[in-house]
């Protein structure tokens, strides 16, 4: 569904909202992970997939910019 890409809704959105709230509470109380890192929203989300960094070619970059500045 294309609209979901622009304006997320449903359980994934609810998970993100909860993760942001929990990480904010952790930051406000100066809580840290075992390694000394601060909490992120994804740390509190029960199902997340780490997005893979996609390396864009020059043509793909130009196409993305064309979409933005049309």
C-alpha positions as CSV (number, residue, x, y, z in Angstrom):
1,X,0.0,0.0,0.0
2,X,1.6,3.2,-1.1
3,X,-0.1,5.5,1.4
4,X,1.4,3.5,4.2
5,X,4.9,4.5,2.9
6,X,4.0,8.2,3.3
7,X,1.8,8.1,6.4
8,X,2.5,4.9,8.4
9,X,-0.4,3.4,10.4
10,X,-1.3,0.2,12.2
11,X,0.8,-1.9,14.5
12,X,4.2,-0.8,13.2
13,X,3.3,2.8,13.9
14,X,2.1,1.8,17.4
15,X,5.3,0.0,18.1
16,X,7.3,3.0,17.0
17,X,5.2,5.3,19.2
18,X,5.8,3.1,22.2
19,X,9.5,2.8,21.5
20,X,9.9,6.5,21.3
21,X,8.1,7.0,24.5
22,X,10.1,4.3,26.3
23,X,13.4,5.7,25.0
24,X,12.4,9.2,26.1
25,X,11.7,8.0,29.6
26,X,15.1,6.2,29.7
27,X,16.9,9.3,28.5
28,X,15.1,11.5,31.0
29,X,16.2,9.2,33.8
30,X,19.7,9.0,32.4
31,X,19.4,5.2,31.9
32,X,22.0,3.5,29.7
33,X,22.6,0.1,28.2
34,X,25.2,-2.3,29.6
35,X,27.8,-0.9,27.1
36,X,27.1,2.7,28.2
37,X,25.1,3.6,25.1
38,X,21.8,5.4,25.3
39,X,18.6,3.7,24.5
40,X,17.0,4.1,21.0
41,X,13.3,3.6,20.1
42,X,14.2,0.3,18.4
43,X,15.5,-1.1,21.7
44,X,11.9,-1.2,22.9
45,X,10.1,-2.4,19.8
46,X,9.1,-6.1,19.9
47,X,9.5,-6.5,16.1
48,X,11.8,-4.5,14.1
49,X,13.9,-5.1,11.1
50,X,17.2,-3.2,10.8
51,X,17.1,-1.3,7.6
52,X,19.9,-2.2,5.3
53,X,21.9,0.6,3.8
54,X,21.3,0.6,0.1
55,X,24.1,2.1,-1.9
56,X,22.6,4.1,-4.7
57,X,24.2,4.5,-8.1
58,X,24.7,8.0,-9.6
59,X,21.7,7.4,-11.9
60,X,19.5,6.4,-9.0
61,X,20.5,9.5,-7.0
62,X,19.7,11.7,-9.9
63,X,16.3,10.0,-10.3
64,X,15.5,10.5,-6.6
65,X,16.4,14.2,-6.9
66,X,14.3,14.5,-10.0
67,X,11.3,13.1,-8.1
68,X,11.8,15.6,-5.3
69,X,12.3,18.7,-7.4
70,X,9.7,18.0,-10.1
